[in-house]
Amino acid sequence: MSAGDKRGPLTVPIWYQYRPGGDPWVLTGAGSRKHRLIEAQGEFTLMIERVEPTVRYVAVDGPVTRIESGTHDQLVEMTKRYLAPDKVDAYLDYARRELGEHVAIFLKPEHWLSADLGAA
């Protein structure tokens, strides 16, 4: 998604959720720059990297299948995916108090690119 005239695509870290065979999805602030750019473009890319046990990455891109109001259950699911159990409740309290409304943006995977780059 374009970040503006004479700029490259907007690239920022984001939490995502994916189950094999399903559509990857992200949560972002309703009306945020990320939300507006993805909605205007109608497609986006996710890139995931891990470094253990070897350096690996996967990138997936495709069209947006839907954008809907984010739910409490989605926020809980995403938070539990990324944070240690003892940090979940505090983050959820913070998110509800400070982050405002979210949207869930779903991606239909069309192109996959992956590599295992060997030991770090």
N, CA, C and O atoms as a printed pandas DataFrame, in Angstrom:
     atom_number atom_name residue_name chain_id  residue_number  x_coord  y_coord  z_coord
0              1         N          MET        A               1    0.831   -1.160    0.000
1              2        CA          MET        A               1    0.000    0.000    0.000
2              3         C          MET        A               1    0.882    1.231    0.000
3              4         O          MET        A               1    1.864    1.292    0.739
4              5         N          SER        A               2    0.558    2.169   -0.784
5              6        CA          SER        A               2    1.367    3.362   -0.926
6              7         C          SER        A               2    1.304    4.222    0.329
7              8         O          SER        A               2    0.233    4.423    0.902
8              9         N          ALA        A               3    2.452    4.723    0.746
9             10        CA          ALA        A               3    2.515    5.622    1.903
10            11         C          ALA        A               3    2.423    7.086    1.459
11            12         O          ALA        A               3    2.450    7.990    2.295
12            13         N          GLY        A               4    2.316    7.317    0.175
13            14        CA          GLY        A               4    2.192    8.680   -0.318
14            15         C          GLY        A               4    3.078    8.921   -1.520
15            16         O          GLY        A               4    3.876    8.064   -1.900
16            17         N          ASP        A               5    2.934   10.087   -2.115
17            18        CA          ASP        A               5    3.693   10.458   -3.299
18            19         C          ASP        A               5    5.189   10.385   -3.019
19            20         O          ASP        A               5    5.668   10.908   -2.013
20            21         N          LYS        A               6    5.921    9.729   -3.919
21            22        CA          LYS        A               6    7.376    9.610   -3.851
22            23         C          LYS        A               6    7.849    8.896   -2.591
23            24         O          LYS        A               6    8.940    9.162   -2.087
24            25         N          ARG        A               7    7.015    7.983   -2.087
25            26        CA          ARG        A               7    7.374    7.160   -0.930
26            27         C          ARG        A               7    7.129    5.712   -1.272
27            28         O          ARG        A               7    6.281    5.387   -2.104
28            29         N          GLY        A               8    7.874    4.851   -0.627
29            30        CA          GLY        A               8    7.668    3.419   -0.783
30            31         C          GLY        A               8    6.413    2.984   -0.047
31            32         O          GLY        A               8    5.711    3.806    0.542
32            33         N          PRO        A               9    6.134    1.690   -0.082
33            34        CA          PRO        A               9    4.947    1.193    0.621
34            35         C          PRO        A               9    5.071    1.377    2.134
35            36         O          PRO        A               9    6.171    1.389    2.686
36            37         N          LEU        A              10    3.928    1.518    2.784
37            38        CA          LEU        A              10    3.906    1.565    4.237
38            39         C          LEU        A              10    4.292    0.196    4.765
39            40         O          LEU        A              10    3.666   -0.805    4.416
40            41         N          THR        A              11    5.310    0.143    5.597
41            42        CA          THR        A              11    5.780   -1.110    6.164
42            43         C          THR        A              11    6.000   -0.908    7.650
43            44         O          THR        A              11    6.899   -0.175    8.062
44            45         N          VAL        A              12    5.174   -1.561    8.451
45            46        CA          VAL        A              12    5.282   -1.464    9.900
46            47         C          VAL        A              12    4.982   -2.831   10.505
47            48         O          VAL        A              12    4.247   -3.621    9.914
48            49         N          PRO        A              13    5.546   -3.118   11.680
49            50        CA          PRO        A              13    5.223   -4.391   12.322
50            51         C          PRO        A              13    3.750   -4.425   12.728
51            52         O          PRO        A              13    3.166   -3.397   13.072
52            53         N          ILE        A              14    3.166   -5.605   12.685
53            54        CA          ILE        A              14    1.776   -5.755   13.097
54            55         C          ILE        A              14    1.557   -7.188   13.559
55            56         O          ILE        A              14    2.108   -8.129   12.987
56            57         N          TRP        A              15    0.761   -7.342   14.582
57            58        CA          TRP        A              15    0.347   -8.676   15.005
58            59         C          TRP        A              15   -0.620   -9.223   13.973
59            60         O          TRP        A              15   -1.426   -8.483   13.408
60            61         N          TYR        A              16   -0.536  -10.527   13.731
61            62        CA          TYR        A              16   -1.432  -11.173   12.776
62            63         C          TYR        A              16   -1.901  -12.497   13.361
63            64         O          TYR        A              16   -1.325  -13.000   14.326
64            65         N          GLN        A              17   -2.935  -13.048   12.779
65            66        CA          GLN        A              17   -3.420  -14.368   13.153
66            67         C          GLN        A              17   -3.651  -15.159   11.876
67            68         O          GLN        A              17   -4.110  -14.619   10.870
68            69         N          TYR        A              18   -3.327  -16.448   11.930
69            70        CA          TYR        A              18   -3.509  -17.313   10.759
70            71         C          TYR        A              18   -3.663  -18.752   11.215
71            72         O          TYR        A              18   -2.957  -19.222   12.107
72            73         N          ARG        A              19   -4.590  -19.430   10.590
73            74        CA          ARG        A              19   -4.743  -20.869   10.759
74            75         C          ARG        A              19   -4.624  -21.476    9.364
75            76         O          ARG        A              19   -5.244  -20.977    8.425
76            77         N          PRO        A              20   -3.826  -22.562    9.208
77            78        CA          PRO        A              20   -3.671  -23.174    7.885
78            79         C          PRO        A              20   -5.019  -23.411    7.204
79            80         O          PRO        A              20   -5.949  -23.973    7.781
80            81         N          GLY        A              21   -5.080  -22.959    5.962
81            82        CA          GLY        A              21   -6.293  -23.085    5.167
82            83         C          GLY        A              21   -7.244  -21.914    5.311
83            84         O          GLY        A              21   -8.205  -21.798    4.551
84            85         N          GLY        A              22   -6.988  -21.043    6.278
85            86        CA          GLY        A              22   -7.858  -19.887    6.500
86            87         C          GLY        A              22   -7.279  -18.621    5.910
87            88         O          GLY        A              22   -6.263  -18.649    5.215
88            89         N          ASP        A              23   -7.928  -17.525    6.190
89            90        CA          ASP        A              23   -7.459  -16.221    5.747
90            91         C          ASP        A              23   -6.707  -15.544    6.889
91            92         O          ASP        A              23   -7.256  -15.404    7.982
92            93         N          PRO        A              24   -5.461  -15.120    6.660
93            94        CA          PRO        A              24   -4.761  -14.342    7.687
94            95         C          PRO        A              24   -5.535  -13.055    7.968
95            96         O          PRO        A              24   -6.208  -12.519    7.087
96            97         N          TRP        A              25   -5.429  -12.564    9.207
97            98        CA          TRP        A              25   -6.092  -11.315    9.554
98            99         C          TRP        A              25   -5.257  -10.534   10.541
99           100         O          TRP        A              25   -4.427  -11.082   11.267
100          101         N          VAL        A              26   -5.503   -9.232   10.547
101          102        CA          VAL        A              26   -4.811   -8.309   11.438
102          103         C          VAL        A              26   -5.863   -7.430   12.115
103          104         O          VAL        A              26   -6.974   -7.260   11.612
104          105         N          LEU        A              27   -5.488   -6.886   13.255
105          106        CA          LEU        A              27   -6.299   -5.871   13.923
106          107         C          LEU        A              27   -5.537   -4.560   13.867
107          108         O          LEU        A              27   -4.328   -4.523   14.092
108          109         N          THR        A              28   -6.244   -3.496   13.570
109          110        CA          THR        A              28   -5.633   -2.170   13.584
110          111         C          THR        A              28   -6.702   -1.155   13.972
111          112         O          THR        A              28   -7.897   -1.445   13.922
112          113         N          GLY        A              29   -6.271    0.001   14.346
113          114        CA          GLY        A              29   -7.209    1.032   14.775
114          115         C          GLY        A              29   -8.188    1.416   13.684
115          116         O          GLY        A              29   -7.800    1.615   12.533
116          117         N          ALA        A              30   -9.448    1.519   14.043
117          118        CA          ALA        A              30  -10.468    1.966   13.088
118          119         C          ALA        A              30  -10.136    3.391   12.661
119          120         O          ALA        A              30   -9.980    4.277   13.500
120          121         N          GLY        A              31  -10.029    3.603   11.363
121          122        CA          GLY        A              31   -9.711    4.925   10.838
122          123         C          GLY        A              31   -8.239    5.286   10.877
123          124         O          GLY        A              31   -7.866    6.401   10.513
124          125         N          SER        A              32   -7.382    4.344   11.320
125          126        CA          SER        A              32   -5.940    4.603   11.365
126          127         C          SER        A              32   -5.373    4.726    9.951
127          128         O          SER        A              32   -6.031    4.360    8.977
128          129         N          ARG        A              33   -4.180    5.230    9.851
129          130        CA          ARG        A              33   -3.522    5.353    8.539
130          131         C          ARG        A              33   -3.440    3.983    7.870
131          132         O          ARG        A              33   -3.724    3.850    6.679
132          133         N          LYS        A              34   -3.052    2.974    8.634
133          134        CA          LYS        A              34   -2.945    1.615    8.094
134          135         C          LYS        A              34   -4.302    1.154    7.561
135          136         O          LYS        A              34   -4.382    0.630    6.450
136          137         N          HIS        A              35   -5.353    1.340    8.330
137          138        CA          HIS        A              35   -6.701    0.958    7.913
138          139         C          HIS        A              35   -7.084    1.672    6.614
139          140         O          HIS        A              35   -7.546    1.038    5.665
140          141         N          ARG        A              36   -6.892    2.978    6.576
141          142        CA          ARG        A              36   -7.273    3.756    5.391
142          143         C          ARG        A              36   -6.485    3.328    4.156
143          144         O          ARG        A              36   -7.060    3.198    3.075
144          145         N          LEU        A              37   -5.182    3.107    4.299
145          146        CA          LEU        A              37   -4.359    2.729    3.143
146          147         C          LEU        A              37   -4.717    1.337    2.628
147          148         O          LEU        A              37   -4.810    1.131    1.418
148          149         N          ILE        A              38   -4.916    0.383    3.532
149          150        CA          ILE        A              38   -5.290   -0.970    3.100
150          151         C          ILE        A              38   -6.655   -0.946    2.423
151          152         O          ILE        A              38   -6.849   -1.575    1.382
152          153         N          GLU        A              39   -7.593   -0.223    3.013
153          154        CA          GLU        A              39   -8.935   -0.146    2.421
154          155         C          GLU        A              39   -8.876    0.486    1.026
155          156         O          GLU        A              39   -9.533    0.006    0.102
156          157         N          ALA        A              40   -8.104    1.542    0.871
157          158        CA          ALA        A              40   -7.996    2.208   -0.429
158          159         C          ALA        A              40   -7.313    1.323   -1.465
159          160         O          ALA        A              40   -7.713    1.307   -2.629
160          161         N          GLN        A              41   -6.288    0.588   -1.050
161          162        CA          GLN        A              41   -5.537   -0.259   -1.973
162          163         C          GLN        A              41   -6.291   -1.540   -2.303
163          164         O          GLN        A              41   -6.227   -2.030   -3.431
164          165         N          GLY        A              42   -7.005   -2.083   -1.321
165          166        CA          GLY        A              42   -7.760   -3.312   -1.552
166          167         C          GLY        A              42   -6.930   -4.573   -1.486
167          168         O          GLY        A              42   -7.423   -5.657   -1.796
168          169         N          GLU        A              43   -5.676   -4.447   -1.084
169          170        CA          GLU        A              43   -4.784   -5.602   -0.952
170          171         C          GLU        A              43   -3.653   -5.223   -0.015
171          172         O          GLU        A              43   -3.401   -4.041    0.219
172          173         N          PHE        A              44   -2.967   -6.236    0.526
173          174        CA          PHE        A              44   -1.799   -5.956    1.352
174          175         C          PHE        A              44   -0.925   -7.185    1.455
175          176         O          PHE        A              44   -1.293   -8.267    0.997
176          177         N          THR        A              45    0.226   -7.010    2.057
177          178        CA          THR        A              45    1.228   -8.061    2.222
178          179         C          THR        A              45    1.577   -8.203    3.690
179          180         O          THR        A              45    1.670   -7.216    4.419
180          181         N          LEU        A              46    1.768   -9.430    4.110
181          182        CA          LEU        A              46    2.320   -9.720    5.434
182          183         C          LEU        A              46    3.658  -10.409    5.240
183          184         O          LEU        A              46    3.812  -11.229    4.335
184          185         N          MET        A              47    4.623  -10.082    6.082
185          186        CA          MET        A              47    5.911  -10.768    6.077
186          187         C          MET        A              47    6.211  -11.162    7.508
187          188         O          MET        A              47    6.193  -10.324    8.410
188          189         N          ILE        A              48    6.490  -12.445    7.714
189          190        CA          ILE        A              48    6.747  -12.994    9.038
190          191         C          ILE        A              48    8.144  -13.582    9.040
191          192         O          ILE        A              48    8.534  -14.291    8.112
192          193         N          GLU        A              49    8.892  -13.282   10.090
193          194        CA          GLU        A              49   10.254  -13.803   10.215
194          195         C          GLU        A              49   10.403  -14.470   11.572
195          196         O          GLU        A              49    9.826  -14.024   12.564
196          197         N          ARG        A              50   11.181  -15.538   11.606
197          198        CA          ARG        A              50   11.593  -16.122   12.882
198          199         C          ARG        A              50   13.062  -16.469   12.765
199          200         O          ARG        A              50   13.568  -16.693   11.666
200          201         N          VAL        A              51   13.740  -16.513   13.883
201          202        CA          VAL        A              51   15.188  -16.748   13.836
202          203         C          VAL        A              51   15.596  -18.053   14.496
203          204         O          VAL        A              51   16.764  -18.432   14.410
204          205         N          GLU        A              52   14.679  -18.756   15.151
205          206        CA          GLU        A              52   15.015  -20.045   15.761
206          207         C          GLU        A              52   14.048  -21.106   15.282
207          208         O          GLU        A              52   12.858  -20.803   15.187
208          209         N          PRO        A              53   14.451  -22.300   14.978
209          210        CA          PRO        A              53   15.810  -22.797   15.117
210          211         C          PRO        A              53   16.733  -22.352   13.980
211          212         O          PRO        A              53   17.956  -22.437   14.100
212          213         N          THR        A              54   16.151  -21.883   12.889
213          214        CA          THR        A              54   16.938  -21.290   11.812
214          215         C          THR        A              54   16.247  -20.002   11.376
215          216         O          THR        A              54   15.082  -19.772   11.698
216          217         N          VAL        A              55   16.976  -19.169   10.643
217          218        CA          VAL        A              55   16.384  -17.936   10.131
218          219         C          VAL        A              55   15.464  -18.310    8.966
219          220         O          VAL        A              55   15.903  -18.876    7.965
220          221         N          ARG        A              56   14.184  -17.979    9.120
221          222        CA          ARG        A              56   13.181  -18.290    8.104
222          223         C          ARG        A              56   12.243  -17.105    7.946
223          224         O          ARG        A              56   12.049  -16.323    8.877
224          225         N          TYR        A              57   11.665  -16.981    6.756
225          226        CA          TYR        A              57   10.623  -15.981    6.566
226          227         C          TYR        A              57    9.589  -16.508    5.592
227          228         O          TYR        A              57    9.846  -17.423    4.810
228          229         N          VAL        A              58    8.425  -15.911    5.662
229          230        CA          VAL        A              58    7.375  -16.157    4.688
230          231         C          VAL        A              58    6.673  -14.828    4.441
231          232         O          VAL        A              58    6.403  -14.071    5.373
232          233         N          ALA        A              59    6.384  -14.558    3.185
233          234        CA          ALA        A              59    5.612  -13.380    2.799
234          235         C          ALA        A              59    4.384  -13.872    2.048
235          236         O          ALA        A              59    4.461  -14.808    1.251
236          237         N          VAL        A              60    3.266  -13.240    2.307
237          238        CA          VAL        A              60    2.019  -13.591    1.637
238          239         C          VAL        A              60    1.307  -12.296    1.263
239          240         O          VAL        A              60    1.285  -11.339    2.037
240          241         N          ASP        A              61    0.732  -12.283    0.080
241          242        CA          ASP        A              61   -0.041  -11.110   -0.313
242          243         C          ASP        A              61   -1.284  -11.527   -1.063
243          244         O          ASP        A              61   -1.396  -12.648   -1.559
244          245         N          GLY        A              62   -2.214  -10.592   -1.131
245          246        CA          GLY        A              62   -3.459  -10.843   -1.835
246          247         C          GLY        A              62   -4.470   -9.759   -1.523
247          248         O          GLY        A              62   -4.168   -8.782   -0.838
248          249         N          PRO        A              63   -5.674   -9.947   -2.037
249          250        CA          PRO        A              63   -6.716   -8.945   -1.831
250          251         C          PRO        A              63   -7.332   -9.030   -0.431
251          252         O          PRO        A              63   -7.302  -10.069    0.228
252          253         N          VAL        A              64   -7.880   -7.912   -0.014
253          254        CA          VAL        A              64   -8.662   -7.854    1.211
254          255         C          VAL        A              64   -9.984   -8.557    0.928
255          256         O          VAL        A              64  -10.658   -8.244   -0.054
256          257         N          THR        A              65  -10.359   -9.506    1.785
257          258        CA          THR        A              65  -11.651  -10.173    1.600
258          259         C          THR        A              65  -12.751   -9.472    2.371
259          260         O          THR        A              65  -13.907   -9.471    1.950
260          261         N          ARG        A              66  -12.392   -8.873    3.506
261          262        CA          ARG        A              66  -13.388   -8.115    4.263
262          263         C          ARG        A              66  -12.705   -7.302    5.349
263          264         O          ARG        A              66  -11.619   -7.637    5.822
264          265         N          ILE        A              67  -13.367   -6.240    5.722
265          266        CA          ILE        A              67  -12.962   -5.409    6.851
266          267         C          ILE        A              67  -14.203   -5.286    7.730
267          268         O          ILE        A              67  -15.272   -4.882    7.271
268          269         N          GLU        A              68  -14.036   -5.641    8.999
269          270        CA          GLU        A              68  -15.184   -5.599    9.909
270          271         C          GLU        A              68  -14.753   -5.026   11.249
271          272         O          GLU        A              68  -13.563   -4.975   11.558
272          273         N          SER        A              69  -15.710   -4.604   12.027
273          274        CA          SER        A              69  -15.400   -4.107   13.364
274          275         C          SER        A              69  -14.709   -5.205   14.152
275          276         O          SER        A              69  -15.146   -6.355   14.153
276          277         N          GLY        A              70  -13.617   -4.834   14.827
277          278        CA          GLY        A              70  -12.908   -5.787   15.658
278          279         C          GLY        A              70  -13.744   -6.145   16.876
279          280         O          GLY        A              70  -14.484   -5.313   17.401
280          281         N          THR        A              71  -13.618   -7.389   17.318
281          282        CA          THR        A              71  -14.388   -7.854   18.467
282          283         C          THR        A              71  -13.484   -8.049   19.677
283          284         O          THR        A              71  -12.261   -8.134   19.561
284          285         N          HIS        A              72  -14.119   -8.116   20.836
285          286        CA          HIS        A              72  -13.395   -8.413   22.073
286          287         C          HIS        A              72  -12.687   -9.767   21.949
287          288         O          HIS        A              72  -11.530   -9.903   22.349
288          289         N          ASP        A              73  -13.378  -10.764   21.397
289          290        CA          ASP        A              73  -12.781  -12.095   21.263
290          291         C          ASP        A              73  -11.550  -12.074   20.364
291          292         O          ASP        A              73  -10.570  -12.763   20.647
292          293         N          GLN        A              74  -11.584  -11.300   19.291
293          294        CA          GLN        A              74  -10.412  -11.196   18.418
294          295         C          GLN        A              74   -9.250  -10.547   19.153
295          296         O          GLN        A              74   -8.110  -10.994   19.030
296          297         N          LEU        A              75   -9.531   -9.498   19.914
297          298        CA          LEU        A              75   -8.476   -8.830   20.676
298          299         C          LEU        A              75   -7.856   -9.783   21.688
299          300         O          LEU        A              75   -6.635   -9.815   21.838
300          301         N          VAL        A              76   -8.677  -10.553   22.377
301          302        CA          VAL        A              76   -8.168  -11.531   23.347
302          303         C          VAL        A              76   -7.331  -12.594   22.631
303          304         O          VAL        A              76   -6.231  -12.918   23.079
304          305         N          GLU        A              77   -7.839  -13.134   21.531
305          306        CA          GLU        A              77   -7.113  -14.160   20.779
306          307         C          GLU        A              77   -5.742  -13.655   20.330
307          308         O          GLU        A              77   -4.732  -14.338   20.496
308          309         N          MET        A              78   -5.723  -12.463   19.767
309          310        CA          MET        A              78   -4.468  -11.898   19.273
310          311         C          MET        A              78   -3.497  -11.631   20.427
311          312         O          MET        A              78   -2.307  -11.923   20.315
312          313         N          THR        A              79   -3.992  -11.088   21.514
313          314        CA          THR        A              79   -3.132  -10.770   22.654
314          315         C          THR        A              79   -2.532  -12.035   23.240
315          316         O          THR        A              79   -1.350  -12.060   23.581
316          317         N          LYS        A              80   -3.323  -13.074   23.359
317          318        CA          LYS        A              80   -2.816  -14.348   23.896
318          319         C          LYS        A              80   -1.786  -14.978   22.971
319          320         O          LYS        A              80   -0.914  -15.718   23.425
320          321         N          ARG        A              81   -1.878  -14.696   21.697
321          322        CA          ARG        A              81   -0.893  -15.236   20.739
322          323         C          ARG        A              81    0.480  -14.609   20.952
323          324         O          ARG        A              81    1.499  -15.286   20.818
324          325         N          TYR        A              82    0.512  -13.341   21.279
325          326        CA          TYR        A              82    1.774  -12.611   21.307
326          327         C          TYR        A              82    2.360  -12.359   22.685
327          328         O          TYR        A              82    3.571  -12.171   22.801
328          329         N          LEU        A              83    1.566  -12.348   23.707
329          330        CA          LEU        A              83    2.086  -11.989   25.022
330          331         C          LEU        A              83    2.088  -13.181   25.970
331          332         O          LEU        A              83    1.285  -14.105   25.837
332          333         N          ALA        A              84    3.004  -13.139   26.926
333          334        CA          ALA        A              84    3.057  -14.154   27.976
334          335         C          ALA        A              84    1.769  -14.100   28.783
335          336         O          ALA        A              84    1.191  -13.025   28.942
336          337         N          PRO        A              85    1.309  -15.234   29.294
337          338        CA          PRO        A              85    0.041  -15.259   30.035
338          339         C          PRO        A              85   -0.061  -14.219   31.151
339          340         O          PRO        A              85   -1.139  -13.675   31.388
340          341         N          ASP        A              86    1.035  -13.940   31.831
341          342        CA          ASP        A              86    0.971  -12.975   32.931
342          343         C          ASP        A              86    0.879  -11.524   32.455
343          344         O          ASP        A              86    0.707  -10.625   33.278
344          345         N          LYS        A              87    0.987  -11.277   31.160
345          346        CA          LYS        A              87    0.907   -9.921   30.600
346          347         C          LYS        A              87   -0.418   -9.636   29.898
347          348         O          LYS        A              87   -0.710   -8.486   29.572
348          349         N          VAL        A              88   -1.222  -10.674   29.663
349          350        CA          VAL        A              88   -2.428  -10.544   28.849
350          351         C          VAL        A              88   -3.442   -9.582   29.462
351          352         O          VAL        A              88   -3.890   -8.654   28.788
352          353         N          ASP        A              89   -3.811   -9.783   30.721
353          354        CA          ASP        A              89   -4.855   -8.958   31.322
354          355         C          ASP        A              89   -4.480   -7.479   31.347
355          356         O          ASP        A              89   -5.314   -6.621   31.056
356          357         N          ALA        A              90   -3.234   -7.182   31.691
357          358        CA          ALA        A              90   -2.800   -5.780   31.736
358          359         C          ALA        A              90   -2.858   -5.151   30.348
359          360         O          ALA        A              90   -3.280   -4.004   30.205
360          361         N          TYR        A              91   -2.436   -5.895   29.323
361          362        CA          TYR        A              91   -2.494   -5.346   27.969
362          363         C          TYR        A              91   -3.947   -5.134   27.531
363          364         O          TYR        A              91   -4.267   -4.106   26.932
364          365         N          LEU        A              92   -4.822   -6.093   27.823
365          366        CA          LEU        A              92   -6.225   -5.937   27.442
366          367         C          LEU        A              92   -6.842   -4.719   28.113
367          368         O          LEU        A              92   -7.604   -3.986   27.481
368          369         N          ASP        A              93   -6.525   -4.493   29.387
369          370        CA          ASP        A              93   -7.007   -3.288   30.070
370          371         C          ASP        A              93   -6.502   -2.033   29.371
371          372         O          ASP        A              93   -7.265   -1.097   29.137
372          373         N          TYR        A              94   -5.208   -2.017   29.037
373          374        CA          TYR        A              94   -4.607   -0.880   28.330
374          375         C          TYR        A              94   -5.291   -0.681   26.967
375          376         O          TYR        A              94   -5.667    0.438   26.618
376          377         N          ALA        A              95   -5.448   -1.758   26.209
377          378        CA          ALA        A              95   -6.023   -1.657   24.865
378          379         C          ALA        A              95   -7.445   -1.105   24.914
379          380         O          ALA        A              95   -7.805   -0.247   24.108
380          381         N          ARG        A              96   -8.244   -1.588   25.845
381          382        CA          ARG        A              96   -9.634   -1.111   25.963
382          383         C          ARG        A              96   -9.687    0.362   26.359
383          384         O          ARG        A              96  -10.552    1.110   25.903
384          385         N          ARG        A              97   -8.756    0.763   27.209
385          386        CA          ARG        A              97   -8.750    2.131   27.746
386          387         C          ARG        A              97   -8.138    3.135   26.772
387          388         O          ARG        A              97   -8.623    4.262   26.668
388          389         N          GLU        A              98   -7.079    2.746   26.055
389          390        CA          GLU        A              98   -6.272    3.698   25.286
390          391         C          GLU        A              98   -6.327    3.561   23.765
391          392         O          GLU        A              98   -6.082    4.543   23.064
392          393         N          LEU        A              99   -6.630    2.414   23.247
393          394        CA          LEU        A              99   -6.466    2.197   21.807
394          395         C          LEU        A              99   -7.726    2.419   20.985
395          396         O          LEU        A              99   -7.643    2.519   19.761
396          397         N          GLY        A             100   -8.867    2.498   21.606
397          398        CA          GLY        A             100  -10.086    2.783   20.852
398          399         C          GLY        A             100  -10.561    1.597   20.029
399          400         O          GLY        A             100  -10.132    0.460   20.225
400          401         N          GLU        A             101  -11.450    1.898   19.113
401          402        CA          GLU        A             101  -12.060    0.864   18.273
402          403         C          GLU        A             101  -11.040    0.304   17.280
403          404         O          GLU        A             101  -10.153    1.012   16.804
404          405         N          HIS        A             102  -11.191   -0.970   16.986
405          406        CA          HIS        A             102  -10.335   -1.652   16.018
406          407         C          HIS        A             102  -11.171   -2.196   14.868
407          408         O          HIS        A             102  -12.389   -2.348   14.970
408          409         N          VAL        A             103  -10.482   -2.483   13.776
409          410        CA          VAL        A             103  -11.075   -3.243   12.685
410          411         C          VAL        A             103  -10.230   -4.485   12.460
411          412         O          VAL        A             103   -9.017   -4.481   12.669
412          413         N          ALA        A             104  -10.896   -5.546   12.030
413          414        CA          ALA        A             104  -10.210   -6.766   11.611
414          415         C          ALA        A             104  -10.178   -6.749   10.088
415          416         O          ALA        A             104  -11.206   -6.568    9.435
416          417         N          ILE        A             105   -8.991   -6.940    9.536
417          418        CA          ILE        A             105   -8.813   -6.915    8.085
418          419         C          ILE        A             105   -8.335   -8.292    7.657
419          420         O          ILE        A             105   -7.302   -8.770    8.126
420          421         N          PHE        A             106   -9.083   -8.927    6.769
421          422        CA          PHE        A             106   -8.802  -10.288    6.338
422          423         C          PHE        A             106   -8.197  -10.288    4.935
423          424         O          PHE        A             106   -8.602   -9.510    4.072
424          425         N          LEU        A             107   -7.232  -11.165    4.724
425          426        CA          LEU        A             107   -6.462  -11.249    3.482
426          427         C          LEU        A             107   -6.707  -12.600    2.820
427          428         O          LEU        A             107   -6.644  -13.634    3.487
428          429         N          LYS        A             108   -6.983  -12.606    1.530
429          430        CA          LYS        A             108   -7.061  -13.859    0.771
430          431         C          LYS        A             108   -5.673  -14.140    0.201
431          432         O          LYS        A             108   -5.230  -13.435   -0.706
432          433         N          PRO        A             109   -4.981  -15.157    0.716
433          434        CA          PRO        A             109   -3.614  -15.427    0.234
434          435         C          PRO        A             109   -3.611  -15.813   -1.248
435          436         O          PRO        A             109   -4.287  -16.756   -1.659
436          437         N          GLU        A             110   -2.845  -15.072   -2.032
437          438        CA          GLU        A             110   -2.706  -15.403   -3.449
438          439         C          GLU        A             110   -1.278  -15.767   -3.813
439          440         O          GLU        A             110   -1.053  -16.607   -4.683
440          441         N          HIS        A             111   -0.313  -15.142   -3.155
441          442        CA          HIS        A             111    1.092  -15.404   -3.470
442          443         C          HIS        A             111    1.858  -15.642   -2.172
443          444         O          HIS        A             111    1.734  -14.876   -1.216
444          445         N          TRP        A             112    2.641  -16.700   -2.150
445          446        CA          TRP        A             112    3.467  -17.042   -0.992
446          447         C          TRP        A             112    4.926  -17.063   -1.434
447          448         O          TRP        A             112    5.242  -17.513   -2.535
448          449         N          LEU        A             113    5.791  -16.586   -0.588
449          450        CA          LEU        A             113    7.233  -16.633   -0.827
450          451         C          LEU        A             113    7.881  -16.952    0.513
451          452         O          LEU        A             113    7.625  -16.275    1.509
452          453         N          SER        A             114    8.723  -17.986    0.537
453          454        CA          SER        A             114    9.342  -18.353    1.802
454          455         C          SER        A             114   10.762  -18.825    1.570
455          456         O          SER        A             114   11.137  -19.223    0.467
456          457         N          ALA        A             115   11.548  -18.769    2.646
457          458        CA          ALA        A             115   12.932  -19.233    2.580
458          459         C          ALA        A             115   13.408  -19.626    3.970
459          460         O          ALA        A             115   13.006  -19.036    4.973
460          461         N          ASP        A             116   14.266  -20.625    4.009
461          462        CA          ASP        A             116   14.986  -21.002    5.213
462          463         C          ASP        A             116   16.435  -20.622    4.940
463          464         O          ASP        A             116   17.085  -21.211    4.076
464          465         N          LEU        A             117   16.936  -19.645    5.671
465          466        CA          LEU        A             117   18.267  -19.103    5.397
466          467         C          LEU        A             117   19.365  -19.765    6.218
467          468         O          LEU        A             117   20.500  -19.289    6.238
468          469         N          GLY        A             118   19.034  -20.854    6.890
469          470        CA          GLY        A             118   20.035  -21.579    7.642
470          471         C          GLY        A             118   20.189  -21.008    9.052
471          472         O          GLY        A             118   19.462  -20.103    9.460
472          473         N          ALA        A             119   21.139  -21.554    9.769
473          474        CA          ALA        A             119   21.372  -21.153   11.152
474          475         C          ALA        A             119   21.768  -19.682   11.250
475          476         O          ALA        A             119   22.467  -19.148   10.389
476          477         N          ALA        A             120   21.302  -19.044   12.325
477          478        CA          ALA        A             120   21.593  -17.624   12.531
478          479         C          ALA        A             120   23.061  -17.390   12.819
479          480         O          ALA        A             120   23.476  -16.248   13.017
